[in-house]
Amino acid sequence: MNKHLTLLIATGSLLTAAIVSMQIPTTVDAKVKITTNQSYKKTSFLINSNRNAYVWNAKYNQKLHNGKFYN
């Protein structure tokens, strides 16, 4: 009985190790290509009117607008 149990455990361990160690080769043949370009409106955001939300210039050194006045 003890020999059968040891043989069963050894066989199960080897089978598990064989399954775990198998490596499925992965290929990256598919390349991603962007086919659409979505554009959004300039005012595609919501402003909380209770707080200040400033719009800055491109260099972020000057405030252009305070968003709480544009509801």
Secondary structure, DSSP 8 states (H G I E B T S, - for coil): -HHHHHHHHHHHHHHHHHHHH--------------------TT-S---TTS--EEE-TTSSSEEEEGGG--
